[in-house]
């Protein structure tokens, strides 16, 4: 099977981090990209879940705006820090 060249742009810092991870796995950049491409073809899609950060959802943004409005109107209630165990 013949090889072809592919050119694309990537943030320089991201590239360095990507190469560092690949190096720890014993792979170079070309091999890492080929592994990803083969996984996309095999899975007929991106081989991992793509999801947006729920913090930026319209519902959460509306909630945050309403809470800010309440706080600005002096309707907030102080409370102690609530700590959650990550068990």
C-alpha positions as CSV (number, residue, x, y, z in Angstrom):
1,X,0.0,0.0,0.0
2,X,1.5,3.4,-1.0
3,X,1.9,6.1,1.6
4,X,0.9,9.7,1.0
5,X,1.9,12.9,2.8
6,X,-0.6,14.8,4.9
7,X,0.0,18.4,6.2
8,X,-2.0,20.0,8.9
9,X,-1.6,22.8,11.5
10,X,-1.5,22.1,15.3
11,X,-0.8,24.4,18.2
12,X,2.9,24.1,19.0
13,X,2.4,23.4,22.7
14,X,-0.2,20.7,21.9
15,X,2.2,19.1,19.5
16,X,5.0,19.0,22.1
17,X,2.6,17.4,24.7
18,X,1.3,14.9,22.1
19,X,4.8,13.9,21.1
20,X,5.8,13.5,24.7
21,X,2.9,11.2,25.4
22,X,3.6,9.2,22.2
23,X,7.3,9.0,23.2
24,X,6.3,7.5,26.5
25,X,4.4,4.9,24.5
26,X,7.3,4.2,22.2
27,X,5.6,5.8,19.2
28,X,6.6,8.7,17.0
29,X,4.2,11.4,15.7
30,X,3.5,9.6,12.4
31,X,2.7,6.3,14.0
32,X,0.5,8.0,16.6
33,X,-1.5,9.8,13.9
34,X,-1.8,6.5,11.9
35,X,-3.0,4.7,15.0
36,X,-5.7,7.4,15.4
37,X,-6.7,7.2,11.7
38,X,-7.0,3.4,11.8
39,X,-9.2,3.6,14.9
40,X,-11.5,6.2,13.2
41,X,-11.8,3.9,10.2
42,X,-12.3,0.8,12.4
43,X,-15.0,2.5,14.6
44,X,-16.5,4.4,11.7
45,X,-16.2,7.5,13.9
46,X,-14.1,9.2,16.5
47,X,-12.8,6.4,18.9
48,X,-13.8,8.3,22.0
49,X,-16.8,10.3,23.2
50,X,-16.9,14.0,22.3
51,X,-18.8,16.1,24.8
52,X,-19.2,19.7,25.6
53,X,-18.4,21.0,29.1
54,X,-21.8,21.2,30.8
55,X,-20.7,24.3,32.6
56,X,-21.1,26.2,29.3
57,X,-24.6,24.8,28.5
58,X,-27.4,27.3,28.0
59,X,-29.3,26.0,31.0
60,X,-26.3,26.4,33.4
61,X,-25.5,29.8,32.0
62,X,-29.1,30.9,32.7
63,X,-28.9,29.4,36.2
64,X,-25.7,31.3,36.9
65,X,-27.2,34.6,35.6
66,X,-30.2,34.1,37.9
67,X,-27.9,33.4,40.9
68,X,-25.8,36.5,40.1
69,X,-29.0,38.6,40.0
70,X,-30.1,37.2,43.3
71,X,-26.7,37.9,44.9
72,X,-26.6,41.4,43.5
73,X,-30.1,42.0,45.0
74,X,-28.8,40.9,48.4
75,X,-30.7,37.6,48.5
76,X,-27.7,35.3,48.9
77,X,-27.1,33.2,52.0
78,X,-23.6,32.4,53.3
79,X,-22.8,28.8,54.2
80,X,-19.7,26.8,55.1
81,X,-17.7,25.2,52.4
82,X,-19.2,21.9,51.3
83,X,-16.5,19.3,50.8
84,X,-17.1,16.2,48.7
85,X,-15.0,13.0,48.9
86,X,-13.9,11.7,45.5
87,X,-14.3,8.1,46.7
